[in-house]
């Protein structure tokens, strides 16, 4: 699994339409609040042309791409942090996600009412961020009450943790999410993780437009300004169009359609790639007669931990990894030729896996 991403937004912004396109599902989509009463979950293959090339050069019985999971979470409304609408359920679902894809409405349509009767992307973003920060503030206040008693008794960890909470609360006072606060000390970083804060999660802003021609319009520019200020990722796509693209099975016909729309690739592919960048993810491959497979890891992952993605025994009994890169395979066109060229390497426990590495693990359990 690549990563788990929750699609969030105000009601009627297009979460379910985009989730349907991502996962080829047929989830309920209606023009009224809370039409998504339960999360719609779908797993989607991560597009990576390198796996197709590998499968051609190193034939196997099957080809297995890496995947990511999208969860379409019910639309949030003002007061969700106090349980309004489906607030409690909404917030609980977000806590389970690795990242948030914040879908923002950037289209006008009189047939689809906006909860505030106006299209204002920056205001919509602020409303959701505020609700998440209010929920986090409640979490911090509850934890502070417990820690103050320990701190008075001289507990050093409790004092450190109170200091961390103070910095987070200061950020909230400045209308900044928890992810904007940097903690260098490992102990502080570990403590922040235990808090399970909503606003510490990475956010990808997804502008849902009516037509590709609007991808650089004034509404999208509002979202782009927010994303740049936060130092995060943003993509614009036409959710309804993405559903239509899924009906085109012929690759040549799809390319012709995309060219006509001045698009290099489907918006959903751009969304997945942006999510990878956001979370600092990369891909390595394993090849063999049985299967050629892509695996998702975080950047700077060492070889034993990468092996552990396949099976925990691989990590526990790791000895060495036989490694070469995708570029080597493309250059020499086969594994035997890569070996003959002296490009196969034996790497140990401290080897940091690189994006595009092709690996065979040696282990003993």
C-alpha positions as CSV (number, residue, x, y, z in Angstrom):
1,X,0.0,0.0,0.0
2,X,1.4,3.4,-1.0
3,X,-0.4,5.5,1.6
4,X,-3.9,6.3,2.9
5,X,-5.4,9.6,2.0
6,X,-8.7,11.1,3.2
7,X,-10.7,13.3,0.9
8,X,-12.2,16.1,2.9
9,X,-14.1,19.3,2.2
10,X,-17.3,21.2,2.7
11,X,-20.5,19.5,1.4
12,X,-21.0,19.7,-2.4
13,X,-17.4,20.4,-3.3
14,X,-17.1,17.2,-5.3
15,X,-15.3,14.8,-2.9
16,X,-17.4,11.8,-4.0
17,X,-17.1,12.6,-7.8
18,X,-13.3,12.7,-7.5
19,X,-13.2,9.6,-5.3
20,X,-15.3,7.7,-7.9
21,X,-12.9,8.7,-10.6
22,X,-9.9,7.7,-8.5
23,X,-11.2,4.3,-7.6
24,X,-13.6,3.6,-10.5
25,X,-16.3,3.1,-7.9
26,X,-19.9,4.1,-8.1
27,X,-20.4,5.7,-4.7
28,X,-23.5,7.8,-3.9
29,X,-23.2,11.4,-5.0
30,X,-26.0,13.9,-4.3
31,X,-26.4,17.7,-4.2
32,X,-27.1,17.9,-0.5
33,X,-25.1,17.9,2.6
34,X,-24.1,14.6,4.2
35,X,-24.9,12.5,1.1
36,X,-21.7,10.7,2.1
37,X,-22.8,9.5,5.5
38,X,-20.2,6.7,5.6
39,X,-16.7,6.8,4.2
40,X,-16.4,5.4,0.7
41,X,-13.1,3.5,0.5
42,X,-11.2,2.6,-2.7
43,X,-7.8,1.3,-3.6
44,X,-6.2,2.6,-6.7
45,X,-3.0,1.6,-8.6
46,X,-0.2,4.1,-8.6
47,X,0.7,5.0,-12.2
48,X,4.3,4.2,-12.9
49,X,5.4,3.6,-16.6
50,X,8.7,2.1,-15.3
51,X,6.9,-1.0,-14.2
52,X,5.6,-1.6,-17.7
53,X,9.1,-1.3,-19.1
54,X,10.5,-3.6,-16.4
55,X,7.8,-6.2,-17.2
56,X,8.8,-6.1,-20.9
57,X,12.5,-6.5,-20.2
58,X,12.2,-9.0,-17.4
59,X,9.1,-11.1,-18.2
60,X,7.2,-12.5,-15.3
61,X,3.9,-14.3,-14.7
62,X,2.2,-11.2,-13.3
63,X,2.8,-7.5,-12.8
64,X,1.8,-5.8,-9.5
65,X,1.8,-2.1,-9.1
66,X,2.0,-0.4,-5.8
67,X,-1.3,1.1,-4.6
68,X,-2.8,3.8,-2.4
69,X,-6.1,4.0,-0.6
70,X,-8.5,6.9,-0.8
71,X,-11.3,7.4,1.7
72,X,-14.1,9.8,0.9
73,X,-15.0,11.4,4.2
74,X,-18.4,13.1,4.9
75,X,-18.5,16.8,4.2
76,X,-17.6,19.0,7.2
77,X,-19.7,22.0,8.3
78,X,-19.1,24.8,10.8
79,X,-19.3,23.5,14.3
80,X,-18.0,20.0,13.4
81,X,-15.5,20.3,16.3
82,X,-18.5,20.4,18.6
83,X,-20.2,17.5,16.9
84,X,-22.4,19.5,14.4
85,X,-23.5,17.6,11.3
86,X,-21.3,14.5,11.2
87,X,-18.5,16.2,13.0
88,X,-17.5,13.6,15.5
89,X,-17.5,10.9,12.8
90,X,-15.6,13.2,10.4
91,X,-12.9,14.0,12.8
92,X,-12.4,10.3,13.9
93,X,-12.1,9.3,10.2
94,X,-9.4,11.9,9.6
95,X,-7.3,10.7,12.5
96,X,-6.9,7.4,10.7
97,X,-5.4,9.0,7.6
98,X,-1.7,9.5,6.7
99,X,-2.5,12.5,4.6
100,X,-5.5,14.8,3.8
101,X,-6.6,15.7,0.2
102,X,-8.6,18.9,0.9
103,X,-11.0,19.2,-2.0
104,X,-11.9,22.8,-2.7
105,X,-14.8,23.9,-4.9
106,X,-13.6,26.1,-7.7
107,X,-16.6,26.0,-10.0
108,X,-20.0,27.8,-10.3
109,X,-23.1,25.8,-10.8
110,X,-26.6,27.0,-9.8
111,X,-27.8,23.4,-9.7
112,X,-25.3,22.5,-6.9
113,X,-25.9,24.8,-3.9
114,X,-22.9,26.0,-1.9
115,X,-23.5,25.7,1.9
116,X,-22.8,29.4,2.2
117,X,-24.4,30.4,-1.1
118,X,-21.1,31.8,-2.4
119,X,-18.0,30.4,-4.1
120,X,-15.0,31.6,-2.0
121,X,-12.2,28.9,-2.0
122,X,-10.0,30.7,0.5
123,X,-12.9,31.1,3.0
124,X,-13.9,27.5,2.6
125,X,-10.3,26.4,3.3
126,X,-10.1,28.6,6.4
127,X,-13.4,27.2,7.7
128,X,-12.2,23.6,7.6
129,X,-8.8,24.4,9.0
130,X,-10.4,26.3,11.8
131,X,-12.6,23.4,12.8
132,X,-9.6,21.1,12.8
133,X,-7.5,23.5,14.9
134,X,-10.4,23.8,17.4
135,X,-10.5,20.0,17.7
136,X,-6.8,19.9,18.2
137,X,-6.9,22.7,20.8
138,X,-9.4,20.6,22.8
139,X,-6.9,17.7,22.6
140,X,-4.1,19.8,23.9
141,X,-6.1,21.3,26.7
142,X,-7.1,17.9,28.0
143,X,-3.5,16.7,27.9
144,X,-2.2,19.8,29.6
145,X,-4.4,19.2,32.6
146,X,-2.8,15.8,33.1
147,X,0.7,17.0,32.6
148,X,0.6,20.0,34.9
149,X,0.1,17.6,37.9
150,X,3.2,15.6,36.8
151,X,5.3,18.7,36.2
152,X,4.6,20.0,39.7
153,X,6.1,16.8,41.1
154,X,9.3,17.5,39.1
155,X,8.7,15.2,36.1
156,X,11.2,16.4,33.5
157,X,9.3,14.8,30.6
158,X,6.1,16.4,31.6
159,X,7.8,19.8,31.6
160,X,9.2,19.2,28.2
161,X,5.8,18.1,26.9
162,X,4.1,21.2,28.4
163,X,6.6,23.3,26.5
164,X,5.7,21.5,23.2
165,X,2.0,22.1,23.8
166,X,2.7,25.8,24.5
167,X,4.4,26.1,21.1
168,X,1.5,24.4,19.4
169,X,-1.1,26.6,21.1
170,X,0.9,29.6,20.0
171,X,0.7,28.5,16.4
172,X,-3.1,28.0,16.7
173,X,-3.4,31.5,18.1
174,X,-1.7,32.7,14.9
175,X,-4.1,30.6,12.8
176,X,-1.3,28.2,11.9
177,X,-1.8,24.4,11.8
178,X,0.4,22.1,13.9
179,X,2.4,21.0,10.9
180,X,3.8,24.5,10.6
181,X,5.7,24.0,13.9
182,X,9.1,22.4,13.7
183,X,10.5,20.2,16.4
184,X,14.2,19.1,16.1
185,X,14.4,17.2,19.4
186,X,13.6,13.5,18.9
187,X,11.8,13.4,22.2
188,X,9.6,16.3,21.2
189,X,8.8,14.7,17.8
190,X,7.8,11.5,19.4
191,X,5.5,13.3,21.9
192,X,3.8,15.2,19.1
193,X,3.0,11.9,17.3
194,X,1.3,10.6,20.5
195,X,-1.1,13.5,20.4
196,X,-2.7,12.3,17.1
197,X,-3.4,15.9,16.1
198,X,-5.5,16.5,13.0
199,X,-3.6,19.6,11.7
200,X,-0.2,17.8,11.9
201,X,-1.2,15.7,8.9
202,X,0.2,16.8,5.5
203,X,-2.4,18.4,3.2
204,X,-2.8,18.4,-0.5
205,X,-5.2,21.0,-1.9
206,X,-7.3,19.7,-4.8
207,X,-9.1,22.3,-6.8
208,X,-12.2,20.8,-8.4
209,X,-13.1,22.9,-11.5
210,X,-15.9,22.5,-14.1
211,X,-13.6,22.5,-17.1
212,X,-9.8,22.2,-17.8
213,X,-9.8,25.8,-19.2
214,X,-10.5,27.0,-15.6
215,X,-7.4,25.3,-14.1
216,X,-5.6,28.7,-14.1
217,X,-8.6,30.8,-13.2
218,X,-9.0,33.3,-10.3
219,X,-10.7,30.7,-8.0
220,X,-7.8,28.2,-8.5
221,X,-5.3,31.1,-7.9
222,X,-6.9,31.7,-4.5
223,X,-6.1,28.1,-3.5
224,X,-2.6,28.3,-5.0
225,X,-1.8,31.3,-2.8
226,X,-2.9,29.4,0.3
227,X,-0.8,26.3,-0.7
228,X,2.3,28.4,-1.4
229,X,1.9,30.2,1.9
230,X,1.8,26.8,3.7
231,X,4.5,25.3,1.6
232,X,2.3,22.4,0.5
233,X,1.1,20.8,-2.8
234,X,-1.8,21.8,-4.9
235,X,-3.4,20.2,-8.1
236,X,-6.4,21.3,-10.2
237,X,-8.6,18.9,-12.0
238,X,-12.1,18.6,-13.4
239,X,-13.7,15.9,-11.4
240,X,-16.6,15.2,-13.8
241,X,-14.2,15.0,-16.7
242,X,-11.9,12.5,-14.9
243,X,-14.9,10.2,-14.6
244,X,-15.5,10.5,-18.4
245,X,-11.8,9.7,-19.1
246,X,-12.2,6.4,-17.3
247,X,-14.6,5.3,-20.0
248,X,-11.8,5.5,-22.6
249,X,-10.0,2.2,-22.6
250,X,-7.9,2.6,-25.8
251,X,-4.6,4.3,-24.9
252,X,-4.3,6.1,-28.2
253,X,-7.8,7.5,-27.9
254,X,-7.1,8.6,-24.4
255,X,-4.0,10.4,-25.5
256,X,-5.9,12.1,-28.3
257,X,-8.5,13.3,-25.9
258,X,-5.9,14.6,-23.4
259,X,-4.1,16.4,-26.2
260,X,-7.3,18.1,-27.2
261,X,-7.7,19.3,-23.6
262,X,-4.1,20.4,-23.5
263,X,-3.4,17.9,-20.7
264,X,-0.3,15.8,-20.4
265,X,-1.8,13.2,-18.1
266,X,-5.1,12.7,-16.3
267,X,-5.6,14.9,-13.3
268,X,-5.9,11.9,-11.0
269,X,-2.3,10.8,-12.0
270,X,-1.1,14.3,-11.1
271,X,-3.0,14.1,-7.8
272,X,-1.3,10.8,-6.9
273,X,2.2,12.1,-7.9
274,X,1.6,15.2,-5.8
275,X,0.7,13.0,-2.8
276,X,3.9,11.1,-3.2
277,X,5.9,14.3,-3.2
278,X,4.0,15.6,-0.2
279,X,4.8,12.5,1.9
280,X,8.3,12.1,0.6
281,X,7.6,8.7,-0.9
282,X,9.5,6.8,-3.6
283,X,9.3,3.4,-5.3
284,X,11.6,0.4,-5.6
285,X,11.0,-2.8,-7.6
286,X,11.5,-6.5,-7.2
287,X,11.6,-8.8,-10.3
288,X,11.5,-12.5,-11.0
289,X,9.7,-15.2,-12.9
290,X,6.7,-15.2,-10.6
291,X,6.0,-11.4,-10.5
292,X,7.4,-8.0,-11.1
293,X,6.2,-5.7,-8.3
294,X,6.5,-2.0,-7.2
295,X,6.9,-1.2,-3.5
296,X,6.4,2.2,-1.8
297,X,8.8,3.4,0.8
298,X,9.7,6.7,2.4
299,X,12.8,8.5,1.2
300,X,16.0,7.7,3.1
301,X,14.7,4.2,3.9
302,X,17.5,1.7,4.5
303,X,17.7,-1.7,2.8
304,X,16.5,-3.9,5.7
305,X,13.4,-1.7,6.3
306,X,12.7,-1.7,2.6
307,X,12.9,-5.5,2.7
308,X,10.5,-5.5,5.6
309,X,7.8,-4.0,3.3
310,X,7.8,-7.5,1.6
311,X,7.8,-9.5,4.8
312,X,9.0,-8.9,8.4
313,X,11.2,-12.0,8.1
314,X,13.1,-10.3,5.3
315,X,14.0,-7.4,7.6
316,X,14.8,-9.6,10.7
317,X,17.1,-11.9,8.7
318,X,18.5,-9.4,6.3
319,X,22.0,-10.2,5.1
320,X,22.6,-8.3,1.8
321,X,20.7,-6.8,-1.1
322,X,21.7,-7.3,-4.7
323,X,20.9,-3.9,-6.3
324,X,20.8,-2.2,-9.6
325,X,18.8,0.7,-10.9
326,X,15.9,1.0,-13.4
327,X,18.1,3.2,-15.6
328,X,20.7,0.4,-15.7
329,X,18.1,-2.0,-17.0
330,X,16.9,0.4,-19.6
331,X,20.5,0.9,-20.8
332,X,21.5,-2.7,-21.0
333,X,18.0,-4.2,-21.7
334,X,18.3,-7.3,-19.6
335,X,19.4,-8.5,-16.1
336,X,22.3,-10.7,-17.5
337,X,23.5,-7.7,-19.5
338,X,23.4,-5.5,-16.4
339,X,25.4,-8.1,-14.5
340,X,27.9,-8.4,-17.4
341,X,28.4,-4.6,-17.4
342,X,29.3,-4.8,-13.7
343,X,26.3,-2.8,-12.6
344,X,25.0,-5.3,-10.0
345,X,26.1,-4.2,-6.5
346,X,26.0,-6.0,-3.1
347,X,24.7,-3.6,-0.5
348,X,24.5,-4.0,3.3
349,X,22.3,-2.8,6.2
350,X,23.3,0.9,5.9
351,X,22.4,1.2,2.2
352,X,19.8,3.9,1.6
353,X,17.4,2.7,-1.1
354,X,17.1,5.0,-4.1
355,X,14.0,5.7,-6.2
356,X,13.9,3.2,-9.1
357,X,16.2,0.6,-7.5
358,X,15.6,-3.0,-8.5
359,X,16.5,-5.3,-5.5
360,X,16.9,-8.9,-4.7
361,X,17.2,-9.6,-0.9
362,X,19.3,-12.2,0.8
363,X,18.1,-13.1,4.2
364,X,18.3,-15.9,6.8
365,X,15.6,-16.7,9.4
